[in-house]
Amino acid sequence: MDRNVGQIPCKAVLFDMDNTLFDLVHAKTMACRRVTATLGAGDPGELFSYFLRRQGEFDDPENIRDFMQDHTCYERERFVKCVSIYREEQTRNLTLYPGVEQTLASLTSSGFCLGIVTDAHTEDAYLRLGATGLSRYFDHVVTHEMTGAHKPSSLPFLLALVRLNATARETLLVGDSPRRDIAPAGILGMCTVYARYGDRFSQPKSDGGADHAIDSFPELLEILEPNGRKKRGTWQSTLGSHKATGGGGSS
């Protein structure tokens, strides 16, 4: 499906955060590598798998405790140290996908209201947005604590719409997960964009019925162009400058 966003009065763009704006999988992999090297036990891939076991536990440091206990190396002080190392290394290795900041700046200057809906906890969400320099672009951030529900529940998306003061038909949703982002947003009536470049987990890869699929973040501008035709020159000059200087993601 390829629904023309220009056919509806789109005024808000809602984003998933992790692996849509920046590569959290890479950052988490680097953090796992540092922890296992510190412990001298297991391997990074094995520790990473602990974070994938159950819904809602992708950020839970208790996964490190379980890993240590399974490798018979758990001690309270070592655990606390490893959690600190893990969080510092993960934050340090967060990298924006190419063109993210330039595209968000273009959308903001064109009058779109921008928001985030994420399963991350509030502290983690704002830490990541601050570390990547993206905080200033988002009017509202909906985190797990605000509804107590994990995606694909519709509750986080409904709260985001309320915060953005927009209807579903006025909102474009961008996310990397067909099940957790595209499906619930589509059911609510949002126009949906599958961020295929960030999807590491769907097998086989499918857009989940999304209205659009993109392989790079700046492609959003092409989808939203009918709504911002007067701003097209601004968008193109921004991206042209970005390409000329070789700009890309920053950490």
FENNORPE-V264400 format. One record per residue. RES is the residue in three letters. SS is DSSP state (@ for helix, = for strand, . for the rest). Layout:
# FENNORPE-V264400
res->RES ss->SS
res->RES ss->SS
This chain:
# FENNORPE-V264400
res->MET ss->.
res->ASP ss->.
res->ARG ss->.
res->ASN ss->.
res->VAL ss->@
res->GLY ss->@
res->GLN ss->@
res->ILE ss->.
res->PRO ss->.
res->CYS ss->.
res->LYS ss->.
res->ALA ss->=
res->VAL ss->=
res->LEU ss->=
res->PHE ss->=
res->ASP ss->.
res->MET ss->.
res->ASP ss->=
res->ASN ss->.
res->THR ss->.
res->LEU ss->.
res->PHE ss->=
res->ASP ss->.
res->LEU ss->@
res->VAL ss->@
res->HIS ss->@
res->ALA ss->@
res->LYS ss->@
res->THR ss->@
res->MET ss->@
res->ALA ss->@
res->CYS ss->@
res->ARG ss->@
res->ARG ss->@
res->VAL ss->@
res->THR ss->@
res->ALA ss->@
res->THR ss->@
res->LEU ss->@
res->GLY ss->.
res->ALA ss->.
res->GLY ss->.
res->ASP ss->.
res->PRO ss->@
res->GLY ss->@
res->GLU ss->@
res->LEU ss->@
res->PHE ss->@
res->SER ss->@
res->TYR ss->@
res->PHE ss->.
res->LEU ss->.
res->ARG ss->.
res->ARG ss->.
res->GLN ss->.
res->GLY ss->.
res->GLU ss->.
res->PHE ss->.
res->ASP ss->.
res->ASP ss->.
res->PRO ss->.
res->GLU ss->@
res->ASN ss->@
res->ILE ss->@
res->ARG ss->@
res->ASP ss->@
res->PHE ss->@
res->MET ss->@
res->GLN ss->@
res->ASP ss->@
res->HIS ss->.
res->THR ss->.
res->CYS ss->.
res->TYR ss->.
res->GLU ss->.
res->ARG ss->@
res->GLU ss->@
res->ARG ss->@
res->PHE ss->@
res->VAL ss->@
res->LYS ss->@
res->CYS ss->@
res->VAL ss->@
res->SER ss->@
res->ILE ss->@
res->TYR ss->@
res->ARG ss->@
res->GLU ss->@
res->GLU ss->@
res->GLN ss->@
res->THR ss->@
res->ARG ss->@
res->ASN ss->.
res->LEU ss->.
res->THR ss->.
res->LEU ss->=
res->TYR ss->.
res->PRO ss->.
res->GLY ss->.
res->VAL ss->@
res->GLU ss->@
res->GLN ss->@
res->THR ss->@
res->LEU ss->@
res->ALA ss->@
res->SER ss->@
res->LEU ss->@
res->THR ss->@
res->SER ss->@
res->SER ss->.
res->GLY ss->.
res->PHE ss->.
res->CYS ss->=
res->LEU ss->=
res->GLY ss->=
res->ILE ss->=
res->VAL ss->=
res->THR ss->.
res->ASP ss->.
res->ALA ss->.
res->HIS ss->.
res->THR ss->@
res->GLU ss->@
res->ASP ss->@
res->ALA ss->@
res->TYR ss->@
res->LEU ss->@
res->ARG ss->@
res->LEU ss->@
res->GLY ss->@
res->ALA ss->@
res->THR ss->.
res->GLY ss->.
res->LEU ss->.
res->SER ss->@
res->ARG ss->@
res->TYR ss->@
res->PHE ss->.
res->ASP ss->.
res->HIS ss->=
res->VAL ss->=
res->VAL ss->=
res->THR ss->.
res->HIS ss->@
res->GLU ss->@
res->MET ss->@
res->THR ss->@
res->GLY ss->.
res->ALA ss->.
res->HIS ss->.
res->LYS ss->.
res->PRO ss->.
res->SER ss->.
res->SER ss->.
res->LEU ss->@
res->PRO ss->@
res->PHE ss->@
res->LEU ss->@
res->LEU ss->@
res->ALA ss->@
res->LEU ss->@
res->VAL ss->@
res->ARG ss->@
res->LEU ss->@
res->ASN ss->.
res->ALA ss->.
res->THR ss->.
res->ALA ss->@
res->ARG ss->@
res->GLU ss->@
res->THR ss->=
res->LEU ss->=
res->LEU ss->=
res->VAL ss->=
res->GLY ss->=
res->ASP ss->.
res->SER ss->.
res->PRO ss->@
res->ARG ss->@
res->ARG ss->@
res->ASP ss->@
res->ILE ss->@
res->ALA ss->@
res->PRO ss->@
res->ALA ss->@
res->GLY ss->@
res->ILE ss->@
res->LEU ss->@
res->GLY ss->.
res->MET ss->.
res->CYS ss->=
res->THR ss->=
res->VAL ss->=
res->TYR ss->=
res->ALA ss->=
res->ARG ss->@
res->TYR ss->@
res->GLY ss->@
res->ASP ss->.
res->ARG ss->.
res->PHE ss->.
res->SER ss->.
res->GLN ss->.
res->PRO ss->.
res->LYS ss->.
res->SER ss->.
res->ASP ss->.
res->GLY ss->.
res->GLY ss->.
res->ALA ss->.
res->ASP ss->.
res->HIS ss->=
res->ALA ss->=
res->ILE ss->=
res->ASP ss->.
res->SER ss->.
res->PHE ss->@
res->PRO ss->@
res->GLU ss->@
res->LEU ss->@
res->LEU ss->@
res->GLU ss->@
res->ILE ss->@
res->LEU ss->@
res->GLU ss->@
res->PRO ss->@
res->ASN ss->@
res->GLY ss->.
res->ARG ss->@
res->LYS ss->@
res->LYS ss->@
res->ARG ss->@
res->GLY ss->@
res->THR ss->@
res->TRP ss->@
res->GLN ss->@
res->SER ss->@
res->THR ss->@
res->LEU ss->@
res->GLY ss->@
res->SER ss->@
res->HIS ss->@
res->LYS ss->@
res->ALA ss->@
res->THR ss->.
res->GLY ss->.
res->GLY ss->.
res->GLY ss->.
res->GLY ss->.
res->SER ss->.
res->SER ss->.
